[in-house]
Amino acid sequence: MKNASQPLLEEYQLGDLTLKNRVVMASLTRGRATNPDLLPTMLMSEYYAQRASTGLILSEGTWVNMQSIGFINVPGIYTQEQVEGWKIVTNAVHESGGLIFSQLGHIGAGAHPDLQNGELPVGPSAINIQSKSFTPEGFKDTVTPREMTVTEIHRTIQDYRQAAQNAKDAGFDGIEIHAIAGMLIPQFLSKATNHRTDEYGASIENRTRIVFEILDAVTEVWDSHRVAIKFSPVMLSNVGIVKPDEETIVLFKYILNKLENYNLAFVHIVGPSEDLSGTDVEELQKDYFTHFRNNYRGRILANLGFSKESANVILKKGDADLVSFGELFIANPDLVERFKYNLPLSESDPNTYYSGEDNGYITYPKSGYAES
């Protein structure tokens, strides 16, 4: 149904899925899998079900294998027990009338030995990404990882495929590959962290190879229109040395050109949260999403701390097909209704973001108006 004033609230056809609106809940790490086996919990099922009025939910980033773990209390999707836990979550979302994709991630060199049974984390090269890892003892500096062998890279790609199968078995409606700065995939893309000289290093074609091999693997399990991928091409802060450089614009043009062949659900693009002036990607400062629209004919899901108003603007302009919201969903489980009825938004408490408790997770009330 068309809504000239608020396209954000329009029904949208995403492949063979009908979204109730063009609001997408972005992945949010919330640290509630407080158990040794990193199983999804009943608490998590309630949290996601509360937010099921959005067009599509993207789950929190979810580990594809034990080697991918880089943040405490984040669930996995690599064991059968985890799959059974996720079934409870997806059932709750579906019973509440929602749709949910699983976001599959591997943190690579962003992990820490404290999260890897004392073993070194792995990365494309033995280079410290100079970031932070959230361990049971709090944030710690990352260490120099062990360089992955080609065999390990191939095994990791198959772990993505198995995680994709596990997501399907768990009842998810699709998957999103987590490839924003700080994760393993951008570590392969970056010249700062990828010094390989084999088929996974040096040239843009080689550094991006892992992206397409992962997509090829997961689309053996899912139809491509149920698969998405998320990038943050210009992230500058809190990502260590994995930052945009003089090849970033060319590299993403290459990626987007190849993605044209995949018929994905969408490409999720995170916009700049800082001034790009004086950086190698300064030319993207103005009309950022227009640049990506001009280089990709498929669906674009835009993320940039949007408000209701700015989201409607970008949809009307045509630079995005869908818009994702992250932090706003923490304190506003009925965000769509608040947008629809122009209701005030609640403020979230950052002290509870990763606390592991009910408070600040499932305790934010819906507006009385939306429930009436």
N, C-alpha and C positions, 0 to 999 in steps of 0.2 A: 504494500500500500504506500503510495507516494505521500510525502509530507513536505510541502514546499518550504515551510518555515524551519522545520527540523528534520533534515534528511537522516540525522543520527538515529531517529526513531522509526525509520522505514524498515519494513521487512526486506530481507536480502537473500538472494539465492546464491549459495556458496557450493558450486558443483551440484551434487544431489542432496545437499542439506539446505533446509530453509531456516534462516536465522530470523528470530523475532524482531530484531533491530540490528543496527550496525555498530552497537557498543560491544567491545570485546574486553573481557577482564584479562589484563596482562599477568604474566607469571610473577608471583610474589613469594620469595623465600620467607617462611614464617617459623621454621624451627620447631615444629610440633611433633615430629616423629621421635619422641623421647623414649626410645627403646633400643636395646642393643642390636636388633636385627633391622632397624630402619624401616619398620613396617608402617604403612598408613594406619590411621586410627579412627575410631568412631567420632572423635572430636573433629577430625579433618572432614569427615563426611558431612557433619552438620555445617561446618564453615562453608564448604562449597555449595551445599544445597541452599543455604541462605542467599546465595548470590546468583541463583539459577535464572533470574529474570533477564539477565544480560543475553545478548545474541549468542555469544560463545565465551566459554571459560577456557583459559589456558592454565593448566596445572602449574604448580611450582616446579622449578627445574628438578629433574628426577634422575638419579644416577643410573648409568647403563651397565656398570660393572663395579666391582670393589675398588679397582684402581682409579676410578673416576671421582671418588669421594673427596671433597675439599671443603666441607662446611658441616658443622655439627647439626645433628637432629634433622637432616634433610632426608626424605625417603628415597628408597631405590625402587627399581622395577626389573631386577635381575634374578630374583628368586621366586619360586612358586608361592611362598608365604606372602611376599610382597604383592604378587598378582592378586591373591585372595583378598588382601586388604584393600587394594584399589577397586575391586569389584563392589565393595560396600560403598565407596565414594561415588563411583559412576552410577550405581543404582539409585543412590540418594539424589544425585543431580537429575537423572532422567525422570524419576518419580516427581520431581519438582518442576518438570517441563523444560529442563535445560539441556545444553550440549556442552561437551568438554573434550578438549584435546590434551594429550599428555606431552609435556615438554621434556625431551630427552637430552641429557647433558653429560659432559665429561670435562672436568676442570684442569686436567693435564698438570702442567708445572705449577699451577696455583694451589695444589694440594700441599700437605705437610707430613713428614714422617709420623707425627703424632696421630694422624688419621689413616696411616697406611701400615700399621703394625710395626713401625720403626723403619720400614723400607723407604727408599727415596721415591718421590713421585716421578712421573715420566713426562717427557715433552719432546717436541721435534728435535731439539738440540740440547746439549748440556749447558744451558744458559739460564741463570736466575732471572725470573721475570720481574723481580724487585717489587713484589706486591705483598699482600697480607692474606693469611689463611686463618679462618675462624676455627680454633681448636677447642677441646674441652677446657683448656686453661686460658681461653680468651684468644684475642688476635695475636698471631706470631708472624714474623717475617718469613717470607718464602725462602726456600733453599735452592741450591743448584740441582736440577733434576738429572735423571739418567736419560740419555738419548734413546728413543724408541728404535728398535730394529724394524726392518721392513716387515718381518714376520709378525711382530707385535702390532704394527699398524694394521695389517690385514686382519689380525685377530680382533682388534678393537672395532674395525668396521663391521665385522660379523657380530660383535656384541651389540652394536647399534641395531643390526637387523633383528637379533633375538629380542632386544628391548622393544622394538616395534611390534613384533609378534606378541610379546607379553602384554603390550598396551591393548592390542586388539582382543586378546583373550580376556583382559580385565574389563572390557566393555567400553573403552574410550571410543569417541567418534572420529578420531584422527590423531595425528602427532605433529609436533613442531620440533625441529632440530635447533638446539640452543647453540648459537654461534656468535654470541656477542663478546666484546672484549673481556678478557679474563678467562675465557674458556679455551679448551684444547684447539678447536678449529682456528680461531684467530691467531693462536700461537704458531700454527703452520703458515697462515697467510702473511705474518709479519716478518720483514727482513731482520728485525731486531732480535727475534727469538728463533728464527729458522735459518741455520747456517748449513743445512744439508747440501750435499752435492749429488745425491741420487735422484730418483724419479719423483721424490717429494720435496725437493728443494731447488733453490737458485731462481729459475724462471717463474714468471707469474703462472704459466700453465702448470708447472710442477707443484708450486706452493698451494694452488687451489685444487689440486687433484683429489685430495681427501674429501672435499666438499661433495664432489660429484660421485665419488665412489660410495660415500655414505648414502646419498640420495638414491643411487642405483640399487643399493642393498635394501633400503627400507621400502622402496617401491616394488620390490618383489613380494612384499607382504601386504601393503596398502595400495589401493588405486592412488595415482599421483594427486588427484583433487582432494584427497584426505591428508595430504602431507604439506607441511609448511616449513619455512626456515626463517630464523631471526638473526639479523645483523645489526651492529652498532658501528658504522664506518668511521665516525668522527669522535668517539669517546676519548676524552683527554685525562680525566681524573680517576684516581683509585684503580688504575689498571696497570701500574708499573710502567714497563718499557714497551708494552704492546699499544702503541699509539699510531695515529695516522702519519704517513710519510709522503714523500714525493711520488710514490707509485700508487697511493691509495685510490685516487680517482680512476686511474687507468685499470687498476686491479678490479674494482667493483663494476666498471663497465664490462670487463671481460666476464665476470661472474654472471651479471644480469643477462648478458647476451646468451650465454650457455643455458641459463635457467629458462629461457624462452622455450626450450625443447621439452620441458618437464610438465607443463600444465599443472603447476602446483596450486594448492588451495589459496595461498598467498605468500608473498615475501613480506616479512615483518621488519620494518626499518625504524630504528631508534634515531631520533634527530639530535642536534647539538644542544647540550645544556649549558654551554659556555660560548663566549665570543671566539670565533675562529680566526680573527684578525691576526696576521703575523704567522700563521701556521701554514703547512703545506696544503691544507684544504680550504684556504681562505675563500676561494671562489664559490664555495658551497654556502657561505654565510647567508646570501640572499637567495630566496626561492629554492631552499634545500630540497623539499619534496618534489618540486617541479623537475629538478635535475633527475631524480630517480624515476619519475613518471616518464620523462623523455627517453629514458634508457631501458624501460621495461614495460612491455605491453600487458603483462599479467596483472593479477590483483595485488594491490599494495595495502598493507595494514600499517598505519602510521602511529608512532608513539613519540610524544614530546611534552609530557606534562600538560596535556590539553585540558581546557575547560569545555563546558558544553558549547559555549559560543564559538571558540576557535575550532572545535571539532566540526561543527556545522559549516564553518567557512571553508575548511579544507575539502570537505565532501562536496560542497556546492561548486568549488573550483575544479574539482575532478582530479586533484593530485593524490587522492587516496580513495579507496573503496570502503574501508573500514577504519575505525580508530580504536586504539586500546588505551585503557586507563589502569593505572596501578595503584598508587597510594590512595586515591579517592575511594577505592573499593574497600579499604581496610575498615574505615569507620562508617561506611555507607553501603551496607549489604544490598539495599534497594536503590542503588544509584540510578538505575534506569527510571524508576518511578519518580525520583527526585528531579531528574531532568524533565520528565514529562509534565509534571505538575508545578515546576518552578519552585521546588521546596528548598529550604536552606540545607547546606551540607554540614555534616558533623566533622569535627576535627579528631584525628587519631593521636594516640599517645605513643611516641617512638620508643619509650621505655619498655613497652610490651611487645614490640615487633618480633623478637626472637626468644621471648621468655619461657616458652614451653607450656604456658598456663592457659586456662580457659579465658581469663581476664584479658581484654584487649584483642581477643580472637573471635569468639562467638558471642561476646557480650554487648556489642554495639547494637542498639535497637533499630528496628525499621521505623519509619515515620508512621504515625497513627493514620495520616491521610492516605498513605499508600496502601495500608492494610484494610481500609474501610471499604 
